[in-house]
Amino acid sequence: MSPITRIALRRIKRDLGKSILLMVAIFVSTLVISFLLFLELRILPIQEAEYSALPFQMFLANVRSGVNITVVCVALLALLTMRMHFGVRQEENAQTLAVLTSVGAVNRQIRKLIWIDILVLYIPSVVLGVGVGTIFCILIESGLEVGKTVDSAELMLYAMVAIAMIAIGIGMIILSNLLPKMGIKRRSVIGSVKKHNLKASQQKHSYRQSRTYREQALIKRLAKKSVDYHSKTYNEIALTFALAAMYPILAILLFWYVGNTNVLFETYQQGEIDAALSALEQIFALLGISFAVLTVVGFLQAFLMARVQFFARKRVTQVYLSVGMPESDIHKMIRAELKSVVLRSVIILIFSTYIINAWFAMVMSSL
Amino acid sequence: MLTIKHLNKKYSTIDGEIIALDNLSLQIKKGEFIAIVGKSGSGKTTLLNMIGGLDTPDTGSIMLEGTDIAKLSGKKAALLRRRKIGVIYQFYNLVPELNVSENITLPTELDGGEIDTGWLAEILQMVGLSGREQAYPSALSGGQQQRVAIARALFNRPSVILADEPTGNLDGENSAEVLRLLKSMNEEHGITILVVTHSELVAREAKRVIEISNGRIIEDRRQ
């Protein structure tokens, strides 16, 4: 077996868990987006002129606006989740590719490694995630017993959602995997491999220079320097945590703005509209479960990213030990870094909630 | 063996143009042990990159055993690195997915060559890693990882080994061990060694010391 195939297979084995998580995230996101768009399709006929006198038209308008905003938010969150997942691998790949180049791997061999990753690990996660999500949505919709079978307009809608998700996913995969190679071309190979390791010498130097400072202030300062140095990784971890926490907030905002559906269902059940309202009720119940799954998957992804960073930091701590920093101080420093990440997550979360809430409020008030 | 003529390299940065190498010329004979010293940013690593075919000069030539590295395509430069050049970095830079043996034999395997198991065992013995063949880099200390990197650089029996601050991240004991290995490669296997270093110890042990400043050689002494 060639060394490139061997490296690729071991990377696949190592990253399989992360890819399964990504697949679940894409599966549930596709399910939610397809559900919500199906709901819109169901609402559209009820809003036609013949029903305009019915008292719940305002409620349906609210539902449609809420659904539109939620679809956009879930799509954005799904995109960001994919971006986070592939982005984490970028820097890691840059170093491996640079080392391989320096020991004489030719472009063909580097490309082979990249494409094995893309074809075996990434594309199946996206395609399977979207495919299973779409099939589940069709099955659930059939099971809702809304009085009609899945029609061609709905199938077309699901196909469009699936194609869009797969196209965006594959585009991101290719960009994320080919960028490190382009990065190596832009800067020297030695520069590429050095870039990842300079932090160790910089921090070692910083600790030596700062020994005369008060211990606590020094640890905080080193933690800040580390957070600044690893800002990209830490921001990604913070963003992933915030994204995971965004799902329940999004669900709360959606339910808050569309009102108490149960009351409306009981009050306004009328003839042929029953079926659509029943679908709406069940979809809202399923949305709760879907958002819960997305939250758990998001937190698991954030946990995996944080774990990778933790081990990277653990390796760097050898440098601190070598210049005499006690282990207790190293732990304090890492805790200080963690606090900073949590703070960033909270800030992102508050800011995003504010924006989405304002968006909901603006759209609802314009109805 | 290695003849560098009128090498020039400029980099554009947001602060303007930086001259990394300024009409640098150098003649290196087979079997020399050379330390390249100089302040940070003086052009040492750029020179090493050029010799390794990892970067291309704006003008000038680098003749290694009759081949002008500066004019090689990416693929030919890669083939040359596999067969004639070994590279050692300050931070080891092993492939984490490969174990010790696989990291050492990587350049040969990339070349589609047969693995000489006897030579592998000899090298492992030389770098003191016999019995750790199956260990992955994450399970090795810094000193051990650097010894794997040295073994990898040596395995394809290169004409020249380029080492970029190979002792820069090691303590005194491991630095001395790395230096001993470099000297042994030079003396017992006749491999030309070029070491970029800030270490006085390494510079003292080299047969020739070249000091670079602002991309020019300001001192070239044999000792």
Interface residues (C-beta under 8 A of the other chain):
Chain A: S2 P3 I4 R6 I7 R10 R11 R14 Q95 T96 A98 V99 L100 T101 S102 V103 G104 A105 V106 N107 R108 Q109 S188 V189 I190 V193 K194 H196 N197 A200 S201 Q318 S322
Chain B: T45 T46 L48 N49 G52 L54 D55 G74 K75 A78 L79 L80 R81 R82 R83 V87 Y89 Q90 F91 N93 L94 V95 P96 E97 L98 E102 T105 L106 P107 E109 L110 D111 G142 R152 D164 G168 N169 D171
